[in-house]
Amino acid sequence: MLKNKNLFLKQLEVGEMDNFTYFLGDNNTSEIVLVDPAWDQEKLKKEIKKQSLIVKAILLTHGHFDHAMGADSLALYFKVPTYVSKNEFSFYKPKGESIVEVDDGYTLNVGAIQIKFISTPGHTPGSMCFLVENSLLFTGDTLFIDGCGRHDLPGGSATDLVHSLHHIIGNLSDDTLIYPGHNYGSKKVDTLKNQKNTNHHLQPR
Ligand SMILES: [Fe+2]
């Protein structure tokens, strides 16, 4: 399904809330970032070691504990920065000196792979999606396969979520592959085109 052979991607299901942690990076250099590393940190470390991967950074789609609980200790362990939206509530952000607060449009290269940070508020004020090589989108709790995240938690906004789904994610290429933050759907990845057909949160309003 991946078109870019240089892209390294591993989707790991972790914890008791069906979360996904992703390893994402460059096949040629083995450099990766950890997206939403949470729950079973030993499992993540073991997998990283087994595949001889080089962790360069941690990226958080948002600060909820089920996505961010591994960030503090893994950042310390691998001596890497953690990227989180500057708009995220401070009480959702991990602590420590290695936090890098970023804005919409920020880009990060891992080896030759480009990751663009896209601000998609609604689930939390600082929810972000990560667009990789213009073809894969890591959506955290903003968009699930055939669902979307809650907007009734602290800092959530239904209006913002609808805007993010329809006018930010909805404007991306139909070929974009959607990689959600939880395994809540009937599949683990889908195209935006399919989701526009089957996910009622993306239907025209
Ligand atoms: Fe969340």
Residues whose N, C-alpha, C, O or C-beta is under 5 A from the ligand:
A	BS01	LIG	H64 D141
